[in-house]
């Protein structure tokens, strides 16, 4: 499904280069549930940006469903992005659209019919407990609600791959477990999930594959890994 | 699918417009000022063109013939002059007709009539009044007459008497034209820049939203479409406001211009040329609004 081949990403800070990722290689198969863990600045978010084509690697290549996404034409890249549901760390919600419209928008851009939208959107909003906030704007939501909306938006079109960057960052333990349950359920439907987190409890309870990053390098990749940092 | 997407884009365009009424109002106001100013300049240019055409129409030259020149010879000369391509009309005024016109013009002016009585004889000369398509051609026509075989029959040509005034008039006309063109260009560039930047600023406020739309995989139609719909609403409302103001104020101004400019009614001009004016307003607005939208949205969507 996803393959990183010797990927490096260099950023510049104060004119000096530093490696956000250095020579990173891993492969995630279809229907896998992988947690990528690491401290702040370990390179987790860079991995998300590289997968959705928001950034390009300076070295190496990234394959998504066998296609090198480094030099994709913008139309094909947009098409690829529609196959991935991303829960961004900073939510990236559409501020001028209501909760319902934020979720509907994704269905609309993939070309869903009005019937499908009217059937699926309320269901997903119910799953993330936002059915009573359908007509609220993101600015009227709490941090946890925004996060749940971001999750609803990432799930609504049942993408092939779901990437969640710190999805439990603003949630209490009860909501965190609930969200992880949702991810597990989606995974059981045959979807691939990449969870980027530094939440030890989440990782240890999942008992799934864990890739550990430190300073932009992979320091471990265990099939039933634990939080080791 | 296309209809569904179109409906969705129109829905978002209208919603965005309504939800950001104040930003929309500022863009509409600036666009309104731009369209209004340019339309006013356009109408001013049409009015000045009419005035210039009227002035040109009134400028002519008269060729006066020596006493005793046979009428047949004058008709021969008249036909010859009519053959000059730039000449539009050549009118023969006999000595008698010139005298009659003078008497009619000064029928209440005893001083002139007494002076005429004292002379006893008809002092007026037969003449040909010549009108050309372009008054700038008068020197050429005059030169032609002076060098022709008829020069011995000619007493005088009025052009030489009025040369200084005619040339001054042409200079004024040319200066007025240049002034209008320069004002149009400078003012046009200024208002275009202001409108362009206002639209870009209104889109700058949605910079993060555009980036997010691009990140979640929105196609070009979903990225640009709602902004284009919003832009169309700006254009429609601005043009509507602008033309309504013209429609209600120009009748008053029209009666004034009719009085001052011997028959030119600016309101009638506006009414009869409304489709041309609307086309110009739409083409101009669409060019400026759509180009600023496309450039801004492209810029922000490319940032991700």
Interface residues (C-beta under 8 A of the other chain):
Chain A: X52 X54 X75 X78 X79 X80 X81 X82 X84 X86 X92 X93 X94 X95 X96 X101 X105 X106 X108 X109 X110 X111 X113 X114 X153
Chain B: X1 X4 X5 X8 X15 X16 X19 X20 X206 X208 X209 X211 X212 X213 X214 X215 X216 X217 X218 X219 X222 X304
